[in-house]
């Protein structure tokens, strides 16, 4: 059995956003591959780093029995359809999975080029599909049978400690493809799911309102594997700090083993204000970069988005994290409230300028499938387009009472033009040094390859006009 796994390309995003040089490894498909490598011949192609012609040639030469395509973001469906069509024309069975197909299985599998949709987590489901070579009776699958769409029952979410470590060996041999702000890095998950239900997010729907984390020994085994490749690791959990005691235990294990790595992850402002001790321990373990979704600076809007914190907590969180030596990427949503006016957009930009967010990013409120926001927009007949290819965070898709689409785009451009990225970089690095000290930095930079990589990347941050 020959299996080809493909990461689809993503359409270009907002042209005025700063080029942050970010490309995450195809972790989801590497997990899938790890669960079938003992029963099939596998190849993995990342269409983000090779062109479509290369992918088509590989399909033609490899002649796979199955082509598996994983995609989370709705705008990728156009690329997926192109890939699936060529795979079908070469005689392969096409199977797709990820957030979008799981949330819209009926619509997705109705495509003439897609044979099977793998709903929710795919490791065990895809393995069973390959073993049986038929979707009949396999939990977690949707498929077509003589033109009729069949949705098998859901598969129970598995114990994460049962899952094999990702098949990172299937990546391209050349180094440097996967990076965050230009730094070669790897990523991994320690947990799945989120207990919160933000109106614009469907993660809690995808994981059926559950949250699960891996055991610390299981996580440490993978960290050791990653450390052989790079000293920079991004934990891409949906919500890393749900269980503070578990995070503290993980940090203790990292410190005890003297991993001497740099870690990045996600967090919420209210987690910082409620448990600063957790972030202090994370700093000692090597966490240096956090992505926070601020979304809005209006308490009224934050409440409507179900964010469960207020603007004062955002300010406190930024100050606390900077005092601990963290760099912060913070995202803001323009038009986060359907009642917003031009004055609200202007206010968001002006406040963002004052908050000293190291890497500010902006997006437009987007009604993704499965979200409460989409339900509200449909109920009020406010949806401007159901063309999934336009769902990029940067296209206006909602009809506002007080804003036009042109105004939203104008202020999005204004935000990226006027809000500085990595403001006063030397001062920020000096504050990081004061907070962390040589005892933290030297063991991590004493690795020659790490030092050779970091110095030119840091210089690029300063020399890039969009980053100043």
C-alpha positions, 0 to 999 in steps of 0.5 A: 500500500502506497500512501502520499500525504500532502500539506496544501499551500495557503493563498497569500494573506494581507499584502501589507502585513509585515513579513514575519518569516513563519512556516510551521512544520506539518505536525498533523500529517507527521502524526498520521504518518507515524501511525501507518509507517508499519503498514504502508510505504509513505511519502510526505510532500509540503506544497508550501515549499515546493510548487504544484508541478512538483507535487503532480510529478510526484503523484504521477511517479509514486502512483499512491493508493491513497492521497491524504490531505490535511487542512485547517483553514477554510481558504485552503479548500481551493488548493485542496480541490486542485490537489485532490482532482489531480490525485483522483485523475491518477487513480488514487483514493482521496481522503481529507481531514482537519478543522474545515472538513470536520466542521463541514463534512457533508459539504466537503465530501460532496466534492467530486474529487474527495472520497473520504472525510476524516472527522476530528483526530485522524491518527487511528481512523486513517490507520484503520482505513488503510488496514481495511481499504474501505470506509465502511463501518469505520468510526470517524469517517464520512464518505460517498457510496454510489452517490449517497453520503454516509456519516459513520458515528464519531470515534471516541477521542483517544488517550494522547499517551497512546499516540506515537511520536510524529514521523519527523524523518519524512521532512525534506532533508534540507534544513531551514524550511521551518522557522519562526521569525526566521529562526529554525524551529520545531513544534509539538503539542502537549495537549488538545482542546480548549475549555473556553468558547470564544465566539469566533473560534471553533476549537471547542467544537472540533474537540467536542468541548474536551481538554486532554493533556499528555503525561510529562514523561511522554512529553519529555520523550518528544522534547528530547527527540526535538532537541537533537534537531534544534534548540527552538521549540514551539508548543502549538497547543490550542491553549497551553496553560489550562492546567497550571499544576501540569505546566509547573510539573513540565517546567520542573522536568525541563529544568531538572534535565537542563534542556537549555532550549528556547520555548514558545507557546500561546497564553491568555491575558487572564492566565498571566494575571491569575497565575504569574507564578506559572509564567515565572517558572516557565521563564526559568525553564526557557519559555521566552515568547508568547502569543496572546489573543487580545482581540479587543481593548473594549470591555464591552466587546471582550464580553461579547466575544466570550474572552472572559477578561478585561482590558486592565488584565491585558495591560497587567499581563503585558507588564508582568510578562515583560518584567519576566523577560518575555517577548509578546506577539499580540493579535487584535481584531478590527471590527470585533463588535458588529456595532463598531464604528470608525472611531472604534477602529481608530481607538484600537490602533491608538491603544495598540501603539501605546501598549508596547506589544513586541509583535502586534498583528491585526485581523478582520473579524471572520465568521468561520464555520462552526463558530457562534459568530457564524450562527449569528451572522447567518441569523441576521443575514449579514454574510457577504460571501460563502466563498471559502477561498476568501476566508483569510482573516483579511477579507471583509465578510460581514455586513456592518451597520456602521462600517463599509468593507472599504473602511475595514480594509483602510484601517487594517492597512493603517494598523500595519503601517502605523503600529511598530513591530519590535519597537526599540529592539535594543532596549527590549533585548537589554530588558530581557537580559536584565530579567533572565541574566547570563545564567539563562542565556549562556547555556542556550547560546553556548551551542555554536550552531544556535549562536551562528543561527541566532545572530544573523536572524536578530540582525535581520530583525533590526535591518528590516524596515517593516520591523521597526 
